[in-house]
Amino acid sequence: MADRLRALIVEDSEDDTEMLLRHLRRADLEVEWLRVETPDAMRAALQQRRWDVVLSDYSMPRFSAPAAAALLREEGLDIPFIIVSGTIGEETAVTALKAGAHDFMTKGNLSRLIPAIERELKDAEERHRRREVEHALTDMRERMRFALEAVEVGTWEWDILTGSVVWSDMQERLHGLAPGSFRGTIDAFYDLVHPDDHRQLQGIREMFLASQGHSWVEYRVKWRDGSVHWIASTGRGFRDEAGRPVRAAGIGVDITERRRLEQQLLQAQKMESIGNLAGGIAHDFNNLLTAIAGYCQLLQERSGLEAGMLGDLNEIRLAVDRAAALTRQLLAFGRRQVLAPRIVSLNDVVADIAPMLRRLIEESVQIDLHLAQDLAAINVDPSQMEQVVLNLAVNARDAMPQGGKLTIETANAELDNAYAQTHGDVRPGPHVMLSVSDTGHGMTPEVQARIFDPFFSTKSPGHGTGLGLATVYGIVKQSGGHIFVYSEPGLGTTFRLYFPVAVDAPRPAALPAKDVDRDLSGSETILVVEDDPRLRALDERILKRYGYHVLVAADVEGAMRVCTEHRGPIHVVLTDVVMPGGSGRNIGDWVLEHRPETKVMYMSGYADTAIVHHGVLDPGTHFLQKPFSPAELARKVRSVLS
């Protein structure tokens, strides 16, 4: 966020306004501000100058936050709108969010104000960039239509009586031919067109033969180098004095870039839809998986069970693990994973996972690592980057059933404006490149167009879920990176990933060692806050087995009551994030204020916005992803206490 902030404050209290300004200035912000308390005053302020953020009280004698949000929409402005109110209930907050507010908080707890402003300014910038892409797409369409109507991009003429076709040099270039090499017949034209587009072109031909008319058609041509290009063509038929069709003429233009932008926009919309679906089901589904896995393991640890029953329980655990993996993959594709980014070197990530790759990849596949010595640092989640490398390596292995070479390379890369203009949402600047290449069977353009679709797979049924590359795509995008694929049938495949360099980043520290077995027992006091009675009982049972003294609460109010009434220390509050009547964040903020010595640990089935922003954990947040096993719960609690 910039050092200067232009804030429009919708507030009827001068004292509360001054309180907000003091809080903002404590963050070293130079604040340009204006206070309004009526619709007319706010409308005039919006029309007079540009504001970075609107901070609004919820209810005022002559105005309200929902009315202010409606006024913003009426003016057609996309400005972060944050409600700062004395008190605001859950239903009121939901109503405010539906009315257009981006966030809300109480005047008595402004600790989230600065992070909320930073987040919403970033979101507004991202929405602005997306609108720019959409406007660029619309502008490109309009310029293309103007060219078709007013500029000879490529011209063609068909003599219906003789059957000859004449193309201009540009029209030949559009179809991948050298000037003068077109054979000059309708059949020669069809030989260049993708077979799937022959039928619609035949319909255009019949229209010209039947009567005078105008045509518009988009079709694909395959150049001799194997690349596929989209051509848009418009034409008109002509008759002689007797009314017979004698000639048709028109122009053509390459619209490959427009089609690519359309596919990119469609992919973004599809990812958003999948993410919404995954987030909607993940919480309840992961609660169920946690209960199944936990009670299953508790049963397995009982003595005296028959071998057959142990086998059945093991099959249940395996099924839970597969279901949990699918949920994680869907969340990753939808960019709803919880990330814990840190400054790292991709070289360390690759080196750390290399021994696993050599065990995973068959001996018939040679693994070559080419890691740049002066590689810049990036800000990513190391465990998620390991998942990316692992998935790409497995995908490469499957493409080389008879053996071959797998090459993993890192390098510094400078992406310039020209590259950014031809690669969608890429922003120019210094990046770190990760390349994973294989010498396998490669992919056709049709397969390449779908490889990141969830559940799409070229493997036979029962071999893979079709979520590996979709997971890679989601992780890379959520990490602020970009991924591109280059492949030809029979010539192998290369995936190139680009991540922005971490500006002014400290030297990356070595990756932490993997967890090793250690004593997970303890005697501290743990407060479990969980609205699901099955999970609450399960968590209590697990923690007691490891020696902890356990207190329980079913909601925010109950947690506060336990913390108030319990006279001894509470070492950790373990709370679910999503609960009716409040959230885990409400509990965490309250504990921070009233029991600052107590540590707070969150658990959830998906990336709820209460503790993450764009899937990234708030700094210093302890988080356990559902579903988890009893050992994972104990290990995480022990880690937080240590």
C-alpha positions as CSV (number, residue, x, y, z in Angstrom):
1,M,0.0,0.0,0.0
2,A,1.3,3.5,-0.8
3,D,2.3,5.9,2.0
4,R,-0.6,8.3,0.9
5,L,-4.2,7.2,1.4
6,R,-7.3,9.2,0.2
7,A,-10.1,8.2,2.5
8,L,-13.7,9.2,2.2
9,I,-15.2,8.8,5.7
10,V,-19.0,8.4,6.0
11,E,-19.5,9.2,9.6
12,D,-21.7,11.5,11.7
13,S,-19.3,11.6,14.7
14,E,-16.3,13.8,14.7
15,D,-14.8,12.0,17.6
16,D,-15.1,8.6,15.8
17,T,-13.6,10.2,12.7
18,E,-10.6,11.4,14.6
19,M,-10.2,7.9,16.2
20,L,-10.0,6.4,12.7
21,L,-7.5,9.0,11.5
22,R,-5.3,8.3,14.5
23,H,-5.3,4.6,13.8
24,L,-4.4,5.2,10.1
25,R,-1.7,7.7,11.0
26,R,-0.1,5.2,13.4
27,A,0.6,3.1,10.4
28,D,2.7,5.9,8.9
29,L,0.1,6.8,6.4
30,E,-0.4,10.4,5.1
31,V,-4.1,10.6,5.0
32,E,-6.1,12.9,2.7
33,W,-9.7,12.7,4.1
34,L,-13.1,14.1,3.9
35,R,-16.0,13.4,6.3
36,V,-19.6,13.3,4.9
37,E,-22.8,12.2,6.6
38,T,-25.5,12.7,3.9
39,P,-26.1,11.2,0.4
40,D,-25.8,14.6,-1.3
41,A,-22.4,15.3,0.4
42,M,-21.1,11.8,-0.5
43,R,-22.2,12.1,-4.1
44,A,-20.5,15.5,-4.4
45,A,-17.3,14.2,-2.9
46,L,-17.3,11.2,-5.3
47,Q,-17.7,13.5,-8.3
48,Q,-15.1,16.0,-7.2
49,R,-12.1,13.6,-6.8
50,R,-10.9,10.1,-6.8
51,W,-10.8,8.1,-3.4
52,D,-8.8,5.1,-2.5
53,V,-11.2,3.7,0.2
54,V,-14.6,4.5,1.7
55,L,-14.9,3.9,5.5
56,S,-18.5,4.0,6.7
57,D,-20.4,3.8,9.9
58,Y,-23.3,1.4,9.6
59,S,-26.2,3.6,10.9
60,M,-26.4,7.4,11.0
61,P,-29.4,9.8,11.5
62,R,-29.5,10.8,7.9
63,F,-27.6,8.0,6.1
64,S,-26.6,4.3,6.4
65,A,-23.9,2.0,5.1
66,P,-26.2,0.0,2.7
67,A,-27.4,3.4,1.2
68,A,-23.7,4.5,0.8
69,A,-22.9,1.2,-0.9
70,A,-25.9,1.7,-3.3
71,L,-24.7,5.2,-4.1
72,L,-21.3,3.9,-5.0
73,R,-22.9,1.4,-7.4
74,E,-25.1,4.2,-8.8
75,E,-22.0,6.3,-9.6
76,G,-20.4,3.2,-11.3
77,L,-17.4,3.3,-9.0
78,D,-15.3,0.3,-7.8
79,I,-13.8,1.6,-4.5
80,P,-13.1,-0.6,-1.5
81,F,-16.0,-0.1,1.0
82,I,-15.3,-1.0,4.6
83,I,-17.9,-0.7,7.4
84,V,-16.5,0.5,10.8
85,S,-19.4,0.4,13.2
86,G,-20.0,0.5,17.0
87,T,-21.7,-2.8,17.1
88,I,-22.8,-5.1,14.2
89,G,-24.5,-8.4,14.4
90,E,-24.0,-11.4,12.1
91,E,-27.3,-10.9,10.2
92,T,-26.5,-7.2,9.8
93,A,-23.0,-8.0,8.6
94,V,-24.3,-10.5,6.0
95,T,-26.8,-7.9,4.8
96,A,-24.1,-5.3,4.5
97,L,-21.8,-7.7,2.5
98,K,-24.7,-8.5,0.2
99,A,-25.3,-4.7,-0.2
100,G,-21.8,-4.3,-1.5
101,A,-19.5,-3.9,1.5
102,H,-16.1,-5.5,1.2
103,D,-15.4,-6.0,4.9
104,F,-16.7,-4.9,8.3
105,M,-15.3,-4.5,11.8
106,T,-16.2,-2.8,15.1
107,K,-14.9,0.5,16.3
108,G,-13.7,-1.1,19.4
109,N,-11.4,-3.5,17.5
110,L,-9.5,-1.8,14.7
111,S,-6.6,-4.3,14.6
112,R,-7.8,-5.5,11.2
113,L,-8.3,-2.1,9.6
114,I,-4.9,-1.6,8.0
115,P,-4.7,-5.2,6.7
116,A,-8.2,-5.0,5.4
117,I,-7.5,-1.7,3.5
118,E,-4.3,-3.3,2.1
119,R,-6.2,-6.4,1.0
120,E,-9.1,-4.5,-0.6
121,L,-6.8,-2.1,-2.4
122,K,-5.0,-5.1,-3.9
123,D,-8.3,-6.7,-4.8
124,A,-9.5,-3.5,-6.4
125,E,-6.3,-3.4,-8.5
126,E,-6.8,-7.0,-9.6
127,R,-10.4,-6.2,-10.6
128,H,-9.1,-3.2,-12.5
129,R,-6.6,-5.3,-14.4
130,R,-9.2,-7.9,-15.2
131,R,-11.5,-5.2,-16.6
132,E,-8.6,-3.9,-18.7
133,V,-8.2,-7.4,-20.2
134,E,-11.9,-7.6,-20.9
135,H,-11.9,-4.1,-22.4
136,A,-8.8,-5.0,-24.5
137,L,-10.7,-8.1,-25.7
138,T,-13.7,-5.9,-26.7
139,D,-11.5,-3.3,-28.3
140,M,-9.7,-6.0,-30.3
141,R,-13.1,-7.3,-31.6
142,E,-14.1,-3.8,-32.7
143,R,-10.8,-3.1,-34.4
144,M,-11.0,-6.5,-36.1
145,R,-14.5,-5.6,-37.5
146,F,-13.2,-2.2,-38.6
147,A,-10.4,-3.9,-40.5
148,L,-12.8,-6.3,-42.1
149,E,-15.0,-3.5,-43.3
150,A,-12.4,-0.9,-44.2
151,V,-8.9,-2.5,-44.6
152,E,-7.8,-5.2,-47.0
153,V,-6.1,-7.7,-44.5
154,G,-6.4,-10.6,-46.8
155,T,-8.6,-10.8,-49.9
156,W,-10.2,-13.7,-51.8
157,E,-12.4,-14.0,-54.9
158,W,-14.2,-17.1,-56.1
159,D,-15.4,-17.3,-59.8
160,I,-18.4,-19.5,-59.4
161,L,-18.7,-20.2,-63.1
162,T,-15.1,-21.4,-63.6
163,G,-14.4,-22.7,-60.1
164,S,-11.2,-20.7,-59.8
165,V,-10.2,-19.0,-56.5
166,V,-7.8,-16.1,-56.3
167,W,-6.1,-15.1,-53.1
168,S,-3.9,-12.1,-52.2
169,D,-0.5,-12.6,-50.8
170,M,-1.7,-11.8,-47.3
171,Q,-4.5,-14.3,-47.6
172,E,-1.9,-17.0,-48.4
173,R,0.2,-16.0,-45.5
174,L,-2.8,-16.2,-43.2
175,H,-3.1,-19.9,-44.2
176,G,0.6,-20.7,-43.8
177,L,1.5,-20.6,-47.5
178,A,4.2,-18.8,-49.4
179,P,3.0,-16.1,-51.8
180,G,1.9,-17.6,-55.1
181,S,1.7,-21.2,-53.8
182,F,-2.1,-21.5,-53.4
183,R,-3.5,-23.9,-56.0
184,G,-6.5,-21.7,-56.7
185,T,-9.5,-24.1,-56.2
186,I,-12.1,-24.7,-53.5
187,D,-10.7,-28.1,-52.9
188,A,-7.3,-26.7,-52.3
189,F,-8.8,-24.4,-49.7
190,Y,-10.6,-27.2,-48.0
191,D,-7.3,-29.2,-47.8
192,L,-5.9,-26.4,-45.5
193,V,-9.0,-26.2,-43.2
194,H,-9.4,-28.3,-40.1
195,P,-11.7,-31.3,-41.0
196,D,-14.1,-30.4,-38.1
197,D,-14.8,-27.0,-39.8
198,H,-15.6,-28.4,-43.3
199,R,-19.3,-28.6,-42.7
200,Q,-19.9,-25.0,-41.8
201,L,-17.8,-23.9,-44.8
202,Q,-19.9,-26.1,-47.1
203,G,-23.0,-24.3,-45.8
204,I,-21.4,-20.9,-46.7
205,R,-20.6,-22.3,-50.2
206,E,-24.2,-23.5,-50.7
207,M,-25.5,-20.1,-49.6
208,F,-23.4,-18.3,-52.3
209,L,-24.6,-20.8,-55.0
210,A,-28.2,-20.3,-54.0
211,S,-28.5,-16.5,-53.8
212,Q,-26.7,-13.3,-53.2
213,G,-25.9,-12.8,-49.5
214,H,-23.3,-11.9,-46.9
215,S,-21.3,-14.5,-44.9
216,W,-19.3,-14.5,-41.6
217,V,-17.4,-17.6,-40.6
218,E,-14.5,-18.5,-38.3
219,Y,-12.5,-21.6,-39.0
220,R,-9.1,-23.2,-38.2
221,V,-6.2,-23.9,-40.5
222,K,-3.1,-26.0,-39.7
223,W,0.1,-24.6,-40.9
224,R,3.0,-26.8,-42.2
225,D,4.8,-26.3,-38.9
226,G,1.9,-27.9,-37.0
227,S,0.6,-24.7,-35.4
228,V,-3.2,-24.1,-35.6
229,H,-4.5,-20.6,-36.5
230,W,-8.0,-19.2,-36.4
231,I,-9.2,-17.2,-39.4
232,A,-12.3,-15.0,-39.6
233,S,-13.7,-14.4,-43.0
234,T,-16.5,-12.3,-44.3
235,G,-17.8,-12.3,-47.9
236,R,-20.5,-11.4,-50.3
237,G,-22.1,-13.1,-53.3
238,F,-22.8,-11.4,-56.6
239,R,-25.3,-12.2,-59.5
240,D,-25.3,-11.4,-63.2
241,E,-28.1,-9.6,-64.9
242,A,-30.0,-12.8,-65.3
243,G,-29.9,-13.3,-61.5
244,R,-27.5,-16.2,-61.6
245,P,-24.7,-16.4,-58.9
246,V,-21.4,-15.7,-60.7
247,R,-18.9,-14.5,-58.1
248,A,-18.2,-14.2,-54.4
249,A,-15.5,-12.1,-52.8
250,G,-14.4,-11.2,-49.2
251,I,-11.6,-10.7,-46.8
252,G,-9.9,-12.7,-44.0
253,V,-8.1,-11.9,-40.8
254,D,-6.2,-13.9,-38.3
255,I,-8.1,-14.0,-35.0
256,T,-5.9,-16.5,-33.1
257,E,-5.0,-14.0,-30.4
258,R,-8.6,-13.1,-29.9
259,R,-9.5,-16.7,-29.5
260,R,-6.7,-17.2,-27.0
261,L,-7.9,-14.3,-24.9
262,E,-11.4,-15.7,-25.0
263,Q,-10.1,-19.1,-23.8
264,Q,-8.1,-17.5,-21.1
265,L,-11.1,-15.6,-19.9
266,L,-13.2,-18.8,-20.0
267,Q,-10.6,-20.6,-18.1
268,A,-10.6,-17.9,-15.4
269,Q,-14.3,-18.1,-15.1
270,K,-14.3,-21.9,-15.0
271,M,-11.7,-21.8,-12.2
272,E,-13.8,-19.4,-10.2
273,S,-16.8,-21.6,-10.5
274,I,-14.9,-24.7,-9.5
275,G,-13.4,-22.8,-6.6
276,N,-16.8,-21.7,-5.4
277,L,-18.1,-25.2,-5.6
278,A,-15.1,-26.7,-3.8
279,G,-15.2,-24.1,-1.0
280,G,-18.9,-24.6,-0.6
281,I,-18.6,-28.4,0.1
282,A,-15.1,-28.6,1.5
283,H,-15.9,-27.5,5.1
284,D,-18.8,-30.0,5.8
285,F,-17.1,-32.8,3.7
286,N,-13.8,-32.4,5.5
287,N,-15.6,-32.5,8.9
288,L,-17.1,-35.8,7.9
289,L,-13.7,-37.1,6.8
290,T,-12.0,-36.0,10.0
291,A,-14.6,-37.8,12.1
292,I,-14.3,-41.0,10.0
293,A,-10.5,-41.0,10.0
294,G,-10.2,-40.2,13.7
295,Y,-12.6,-42.8,15.0
296,C,-11.2,-45.4,12.5
297,Q,-7.7,-44.9,13.9
298,L,-9.0,-45.1,17.5
299,L,-10.6,-48.4,16.6
300,Q,-7.4,-49.7,15.0
301,E,-5.4,-48.9,18.2
302,R,-7.7,-51.2,20.3
303,S,-6.2,-54.4,21.4
304,G,-7.7,-57.8,20.6
305,L,-9.3,-56.9,17.2
306,E,-9.5,-59.7,14.6
307,A,-7.2,-59.5,11.6
308,G,-10.2,-59.3,9.3
309,M,-11.6,-56.3,11.2
310,L,-8.2,-54.6,11.2
311,G,-8.1,-55.1,7.4
312,D,-11.5,-53.6,7.0
313,L,-10.6,-50.6,9.1
314,N,-7.4,-50.1,7.0
315,E,-9.5,-50.1,3.8
316,I,-11.7,-47.4,5.4
317,R,-8.6,-45.3,6.2
318,L,-7.3,-45.7,2.7
319,A,-10.7,-44.6,1.2
320,V,-10.7,-41.5,3.6
321,D,-7.1,-40.7,2.5
322,R,-8.1,-40.8,-1.2
323,A,-11.2,-38.7,-0.6
324,A,-9.1,-36.1,1.4
325,A,-6.6,-36.0,-1.5
326,L,-9.3,-35.4,-4.0
327,T,-10.7,-32.5,-1.8
328,R,-7.2,-31.0,-1.5
329,Q,-6.8,-31.2,-5.3
330,L,-10.1,-29.5,-5.9
331,L,-9.3,-26.8,-3.5
332,A,-5.9,-26.3,-5.1
333,F,-7.4,-26.0,-8.5
334,G,-10.0,-23.5,-7.3
335,R,-7.2,-21.6,-5.5
336,R,-8.8,-22.2,-2.1
337,Q,-5.8,-23.9,-0.5
338,V,-4.3,-22.4,2.6
339,L,-0.8,-21.2,1.8
340,A,2.0,-20.4,4.2
341,P,4.4,-18.5,1.9
342,R,8.0,-17.7,2.8
343,I,11.1,-16.4,1.0
344,V,12.8,-19.4,-0.6
345,S,15.0,-20.5,-3.4
346,L,13.5,-22.9,-5.9
347,N,16.8,-24.6,-6.0
348,D,16.3,-25.6,-2.4
349,V,12.8,-26.9,-3.2
350,V,14.1,-29.0,-6.1
351,A,17.1,-30.3,-4.2
352,D,14.9,-31.2,-1.3
353,I,12.5,-33.3,-3.3
354,A,15.1,-34.8,-5.7
355,P,15.8,-38.0,-3.6
356,M,12.0,-38.7,-3.6
357,L,11.9,-38.2,-7.4
358,R,14.7,-40.7,-8.0
359,R,12.8,-43.3,-5.9
360,L,9.5,-42.5,-7.7
361,I,10.8,-42.4,-11.3
362,E,11.8,-45.7,-13.0
363,E,15.5,-46.3,-13.7
364,S,14.8,-46.2,-17.4
365,V,14.2,-42.4,-17.1
366,Q,17.3,-40.3,-16.7
367,I,16.8,-37.3,-14.3
368,D,18.9,-34.2,-15.1
369,L,19.0,-31.1,-12.8
370,H,20.2,-27.8,-14.2
371,L,19.9,-25.3,-11.3
372,A,21.1,-21.7,-11.8
373,Q,23.7,-20.7,-9.2
374,D,22.6,-17.1,-8.8
375,L,18.8,-17.8,-8.7
376,A,16.7,-15.0,-7.2
377,A,14.4,-15.6,-4.3
378,I,10.6,-15.9,-4.5
379,N,7.8,-15.8,-2.0
380,V,5.9,-19.1,-2.1
381,D,4.7,-22.0,0.0
382,P,7.6,-24.6,-0.1
383,S,5.4,-27.6,0.4
384,Q,3.0,-26.5,-2.4
385,M,6.0,-26.0,-4.7
386,E,7.1,-29.5,-3.9
387,Q,3.7,-30.7,-4.9
388,V,4.0,-28.9,-8.2
389,V,7.4,-30.4,-9.0
390,L,6.2,-33.9,-7.9
391,N,3.0,-33.7,-10.1
392,L,4.9,-32.5,-13.1
393,A,7.5,-35.2,-12.7
394,V,4.9,-37.9,-12.4
395,N,3.1,-36.6,-15.5
396,A,6.4,-36.6,-17.4
397,R,7.1,-40.2,-16.2
398,D,3.8,-41.4,-17.5
399,A,4.6,-39.8,-20.9
400,M,7.7,-42.0,-21.2
401,P,6.6,-45.6,-20.6
402,Q,9.6,-46.9,-22.5
403,G,12.1,-44.6,-20.7
404,G,13.6,-41.2,-21.6
405,K,15.0,-38.1,-20.0
406,L,13.4,-35.8,-17.4
407,T,15.0,-32.4,-17.2
408,I,14.3,-29.9,-14.3
409,E,15.8,-26.5,-14.8
410,T,15.8,-23.2,-12.9
411,A,16.8,-19.8,-14.2
412,N,16.3,-16.1,-13.8
413,A,14.1,-14.6,-16.5
414,E,13.1,-11.0,-17.4
415,L,9.6,-10.9,-18.9
416,D,9.3,-7.8,-21.0
417,N,6.3,-5.9,-22.2
418,A,6.1,-7.7,-25.5
419,Y,6.0,-11.1,-23.7
420,A,3.3,-9.8,-21.3
421,Q,1.1,-8.5,-24.1
422,T,1.0,-12.0,-25.7
423,H,0.6,-14.0,-22.5
424,G,-2.5,-12.7,-20.8
425,D,-2.2,-11.6,-17.2
426,V,1.6,-11.7,-17.1
427,R,3.1,-8.6,-15.6
428,P,6.5,-7.5,-17.0
429,G,9.5,-7.6,-14.7
430,P,12.1,-10.0,-13.1
431,H,10.9,-13.6,-12.6
432,V,12.2,-17.0,-11.7
433,M,11.6,-19.8,-14.2
434,L,11.1,-23.4,-13.4
435,S,11.1,-25.8,-16.4
436,V,10.2,-29.5,-16.4
437,S,10.8,-31.2,-19.7
438,D,10.4,-34.8,-20.9
439,T,11.2,-36.7,-24.1
440,G,7.9,-38.5,-24.1
441,H,5.1,-38.9,-26.7
442,G,4.1,-35.2,-26.5
443,M,0.6,-33.8,-27.0
444,T,-1.7,-32.7,-29.8
445,P,-3.0,-29.1,-29.8
446,E,-6.4,-30.5,-28.9
447,V,-5.1,-32.2,-25.8
448,Q,-3.0,-29.2,-24.8
449,A,-6.1,-27.0,-24.8
450,R,-7.6,-29.2,-22.0
451,I,-4.7,-30.4,-19.9
452,F,-5.6,-28.1,-17.0
453,D,-9.3,-28.9,-17.0
454,P,-10.2,-30.8,-13.8
455,F,-10.9,-34.6,-14.4
456,F,-9.5,-34.4,-17.9
457,S,-7.1,-37.3,-18.6
458,T,-5.7,-39.2,-21.5
459,K,-5.1,-42.2,-19.3
460,S,-7.4,-45.3,-19.3
461,P,-10.2,-45.4,-16.7
462,G,-8.9,-46.2,-13.2
463,H,-5.4,-44.7,-13.9
464,G,-5.4,-41.3,-12.3
465,T,-8.0,-38.8,-11.3
466,G,-7.3,-36.1,-14.0
467,L,-6.5,-33.6,-11.2
468,G,-2.7,-33.6,-11.2
469,L,-2.2,-30.8,-13.7
470,A,-5.3,-29.0,-12.6
471,T,-3.8,-28.9,-9.1
472,V,-0.5,-27.6,-10.5
473,Y,-2.4,-24.8,-12.3
474,G,-4.3,-23.8,-9.2
475,I,-1.2,-23.7,-7.0
476,V,0.9,-21.7,-9.5
477,K,-1.9,-19.2,-10.0
478,Q,-2.6,-18.8,-6.3
479,S,1.1,-18.3,-5.7
480,G,1.1,-15.4,-8.2
481,G,2.8,-17.3,-10.9
482,H,2.1,-18.3,-14.5
483,I,2.4,-21.6,-16.3
484,F,2.8,-22.4,-20.0
485,V,3.2,-25.6,-22.0
486,Y,5.1,-26.4,-25.2
487,S,4.6,-29.8,-26.8
488,E,4.5,-31.6,-30.1
489,P,3.5,-35.2,-30.8
490,G,6.6,-37.4,-30.7
491,L,8.8,-34.5,-29.5
492,G,8.1,-34.4,-25.8
493,T,6.7,-31.7,-23.5
494,T,8.0,-28.7,-21.6
495,F,6.2,-27.0,-18.8
496,R,7.6,-23.5,-17.9
497,L,6.5,-21.8,-14.7
498,Y,7.3,-18.2,-13.9
499,F,7.2,-16.6,-10.4
500,P,7.8,-12.9,-9.6
501,V,11.0,-12.2,-7.9
502,A,10.6,-11.3,-4.2
503,V,11.6,-7.6,-4.2
504,D,14.1,-6.6,-1.4
505,A,13.8,-10.0,0.0
506,P,16.3,-11.3,2.6
507,R,18.5,-14.2,1.7
508,P,16.3,-17.3,1.7
509,A,16.9,-19.6,4.7
510,A,17.3,-23.3,4.3
511,L,14.1,-25.3,4.2
512,P,13.2,-26.8,7.6
513,A,13.9,-30.5,8.2
514,K,11.0,-32.9,7.8
515,D,9.1,-33.8,10.9
516,V,10.6,-36.8,12.8
517,D,8.9,-39.0,15.3
518,R,9.0,-37.4,18.8
519,D,7.0,-37.6,22.0
520,L,3.6,-36.0,21.3
521,S,2.2,-36.2,24.8
522,G,1.7,-33.3,27.2
523,S,0.0,-32.1,30.3
524,E,-1.1,-28.6,29.3
525,T,-4.6,-27.3,29.2
526,I,-6.3,-27.1,25.8
527,L,-9.7,-25.5,25.0
528,V,-11.4,-27.1,22.0
529,V,-14.0,-24.9,20.3
530,E,-16.0,-26.9,17.7
531,D,-19.7,-26.7,16.8
532,D,-19.9,-30.2,15.4
533,P,-20.6,-32.4,18.5
534,R,-18.9,-35.5,16.9
535,L,-15.7,-33.7,16.1
536,R,-15.7,-31.9,19.5
537,A,-16.0,-35.2,21.3
538,L,-13.3,-36.7,19.0
539,D,-10.8,-33.9,19.5
540,E,-11.4,-34.1,23.3
541,R,-10.8,-37.8,23.3
542,I,-7.7,-37.6,21.2
543,L,-6.1,-34.9,23.3
544,K,-6.9,-36.6,26.5
545,R,-5.2,-39.8,25.2
546,Y,-2.1,-37.8,24.8
547,G,-2.2,-36.6,28.4
548,Y,-3.7,-33.1,27.9
549,H,-6.3,-31.5,30.2
550,V,-9.1,-30.6,27.8
551,L,-11.9,-28.0,28.1
552,V,-14.6,-27.8,25.4
553,A,-17.0,-25.2,24.0
554,A,-19.5,-25.3,21.2
555,D,-19.5,-21.7,20.0
556,V,-17.9,-18.3,20.4
557,E,-20.0,-17.4,23.5
558,G,-19.2,-20.7,25.2
559,A,-15.5,-20.3,24.5
560,M,-15.5,-16.8,26.1
561,R,-17.4,-18.1,29.1
562,V,-14.9,-21.0,29.6
563,C,-11.9,-18.6,29.3
564,T,-13.5,-16.3,31.9
565,E,-14.6,-18.9,34.4
566,H,-11.5,-21.2,34.2
567,R,-9.0,-19.9,36.9
568,G,-5.9,-21.8,35.7
569,P,-3.9,-21.3,32.6
570,I,-5.2,-22.2,29.1
571,H,-2.2,-22.9,27.0
572,V,-3.8,-23.4,23.6
573,V,-7.3,-22.5,22.2
574,L,-8.0,-24.9,19.3
575,T,-10.9,-23.5,17.4
576,D,-12.8,-24.2,14.2
577,V,-12.9,-21.3,11.8
578,V,-16.4,-21.5,10.5
579,M,-19.1,-21.7,13.1
580,P,-22.7,-20.3,13.5
581,G,-22.9,-17.2,15.6
582,G,-19.4,-16.1,15.0
583,S,-16.0,-17.3,13.7
584,G,-12.8,-18.6,15.0
585,R,-11.2,-15.2,14.3
586,N,-13.7,-13.6,16.8
587,I,-12.4,-16.1,19.4
588,G,-8.8,-15.5,18.5
589,D,-9.1,-11.7,18.8
590,W,-10.9,-12.0,22.1
591,V,-8.3,-14.4,23.5
592,L,-5.5,-12.1,22.3
593,E,-7.0,-9.3,24.3
594,H,-8.1,-11.1,27.5
595,R,-5.5,-14.0,27.7
596,P,-2.5,-12.8,25.7
597,E,-0.3,-15.6,27.0
598,T,-2.7,-18.2,25.4
599,K,-1.8,-19.4,21.9
600,V,-4.6,-19.8,19.3
601,M,-4.6,-22.6,16.8
602,Y,-7.2,-22.7,14.0
603,M,-8.6,-25.7,12.1
604,S,-10.8,-25.7,9.0
605,G,-11.8,-27.6,5.9
606,Y,-11.1,-24.8,3.4
607,A,-9.6,-21.3,3.1
608,D,-12.1,-19.2,5.0
609,T,-11.5,-15.4,4.6
610,A,-11.6,-14.9,8.4
611,I,-7.9,-16.0,8.7
612,V,-6.6,-15.9,5.1
613,H,-6.5,-13.5,2.3
614,H,-6.4,-15.1,-1.2
615,G,-5.6,-18.3,0.5
616,V,-2.5,-17.0,2.3
617,L,-2.3,-17.3,6.1
618,D,-2.0,-14.2,8.2
619,P,1.6,-14.0,9.5
620,G,2.1,-16.0,12.7
621,T,-1.2,-17.9,12.3
622,H,-1.2,-21.6,13.5
623,F,-3.5,-23.6,11.2
624,L,-4.4,-27.3,10.8
625,Q,-6.1,-28.4,7.6
626,K,-9.1,-30.8,7.9
627,P,-9.3,-33.7,7.6
628,F,-6.5,-34.7,10.0
629,S,-5.5,-37.8,11.9
630,P,-5.2,-38.1,15.7
631,A,-1.4,-38.1,15.3
632,E,-1.5,-35.0,13.1
633,L,-3.6,-33.2,15.7
634,A,-1.2,-34.1,18.5
635,R,1.9,-33.2,16.4
636,K,0.5,-29.8,15.6
637,V,-0.5,-29.0,19.2
638,R,2.9,-30.1,20.4
639,S,4.5,-27.9,17.7
640,V,2.4,-24.8,18.8
641,L,3.3,-25.4,22.4
642,S,7.0,-25.8,21.6
